[in-house]
Amino acid sequence: MHQTFSAALEMNLLHANQTGADHNRAHFDQWGITCLNIMSSPGAGKTVLLERTLTALQPELAIAVIEGDMTTELDAERLRRSGSPVLAINTGRACHLDAQMVAGSLHVLATQYQPQSFDLVLVENVGNLVCPAEFEVGEHAKVALLSLTEGEDKPLKYPIMFREADCVLLTKLDLAPHLDLDLNQVIANVRQVNAQATILPLSGKTGVGMDAWYDWVRSQVQANSAGASPCYSPHPKSLSQSGRGTSNSPSPGLGEGVGG
């Protein structure tokens, strides 16, 4: 009976979160923003990936970041050096972001910035291989990072994240020659749980493979923009310079400022 109650409670929690995620996505769509949810275990290279992505794509895309960590704003401070707005969320004991947490950041985005001026929001989720994949935050696509140092078997042992991902990045490719690892086997293991995901080996340190990642991000923005409006323009929106790089704490909800 206890197991039945726990299962029902979990289903109710996931349902409530999904409702919130759909609400967040509706705001992203209203603003013409593409949202990508970046997930991985701790240390797989999410922050380095975002640093390089901001540097490479900011000239053509207006980007904001939602940065999730259990404590501190160390990663958020690193990303703010790019000049992009970075909204930090500290989850405390929670091992993942959820829709309500991200709704707070959307309230900040709506009240302190001009959300319609952004093309892309990158969400760096809390480092965890399980929970982030189960809680949508309003994203249009999920990206899972697998560091080659984690071994070949992680997609099979922790299948949920890799099954849910639209794109799987095999990071730290520069270390592959020093590892007892078969890259083709890693790819095969990902394919065993997800036959459709784009798989991109790359190195955030050397930059090898990063161009393919940038192209994938561009394709997501273009596809989402085309779906929202047939008059998609390849020219990015002009990002308002007021308040860029400001530290913000999330509010508890979206509120009336964005029609919540």
C-alpha positions, 0 to 999 in steps of 0.5 A, spaced: 500 500 500 505 504 501 508 503 494 501 504 491 501 511 495 508 513 493 507 511 486 500 516 486 504 521 489 510 521 484 505 521 478 501 527 481 508 531 482 510 529 475 503 531 472 503 538 476 510 539 474 508 538 466 502 543 467 507 548 469 512 546 464 507 547 458 505 554 461 513 556 461 513 553 454 507 557 452 511 564 454 517 562 450 513 561 444 509 567 445 516 571 446 519 567 440 524 564 444 527 557 443 529 553 450 534 548 450 535 544 457 542 542 458 543 536 462 548 531 465 552 528 471 556 533 475 563 535 471 561 533 464 562 539 461 556 543 461 559 550 463 564 550 458 560 548 453 555 554 455 561 558 455 564 556 448 557 557 445 555 564 448 562 566 445 561 563 438 553 564 437 552 571 441 554 575 434 548 572 431 543 570 436 541 574 443 542 569 448 540 568 456 542 563 460 538 560 466 543 557 471 541 551 476 546 549 482 544 546 489 548 552 492 553 558 490 553 562 483 560 560 481 558 557 474 553 563 473 559 568 475 563 565 469 557 565 464 556 572 466 563 574 463 560 573 456 555 579 457 549 575 456 544 575 462 544 569 467 539 568 471 541 563 477 537 558 481 539 555 487 535 549 488 538 547 495 537 540 497 533 539 490 537 535 485 534 538 479 530 544 476 523 544 475 518 548 472 516 552 478 523 554 479 524 556 472 517 560 472 521 564 477 526 566 472 521 567 466 518 572 471 525 576 472 526 575 464 519 579 463 520 584 468 527 586 468 529 585 460 525 585 454 523 577 453 521 578 445 528 581 444 531 574 445 532 568 440 535 563 445 534 561 452 539 555 455 538 552 461 544 549 465 540 544 469 543 541 476 548 536 475 545 529 475 544 523 471 537 521 473 532 527 475 533 532 470 530 528 465 524 527 468 522 534 470 521 538 464 522 546 465 518 548 458 524 546 453 523 545 446 529 540 446 533 536 451 541 536 450 544 530 454 552 530 455 556 524 456 563 525 458 567 520 455 571 519 462 564 516 465 565 510 461 561 506 455 556 503 460 552 510 462 547 510 457 545 503 459 545 504 466 542 511 466 537 510 460 532 515 462 536 521 460 539 519 454 532 516 452 529 523 453 535 527 449 534 530 442 541 531 442 547 527 446 554 530 446 560 526 447 564 530 451 572 531 453 573 527 446 581 530 447 581 525 452 579 519 448 586 517 446 588 516 454 582 512 456 580 504 455 574 506 451 571 504 444 568 511 442 563 506 437 561 502 443 559 508 446 555 511 440 552 504 440 550 504 447 546 511 446 543 508 440 540 502 444 536 506 448 535 512 443 535 511 435 533 518 434 537 523 437 543 527 434 550 524 437 555 529 437 562 527 439 566 534 441 571 537 446 570 543 449 577 544 451 580 544 444 574 546 440 574 539 436 566 538 434 564 544 436 562 547 430 557 541 429 554 543 435 553 550 433 549 548 427 545 544 431 543 549 436 542 554 430 537 549 426 533 548 433 532 556 433 530 556 425 525 550 426 522 553 432 522 560 429 519 557 422 514 553 426 511 560 430 511 564 424 512 563 416 516 569 416 522 567 419 528 572 419 535 569 419 537 576 422 537 575 430 533 580 434 537 586 437 538 585 444 537 590 449 543 592 453 540 595 459 541 590 465 545 585 461 549 580 466 545 582 472 544 577 477 537 575 479 534 571 484 528 567 481 521 569 484 516 564 486 511 565 480 510 568 473 505 573 475 501 578 471 507 581 468 507 576 463 500 574 463 501 568 468 
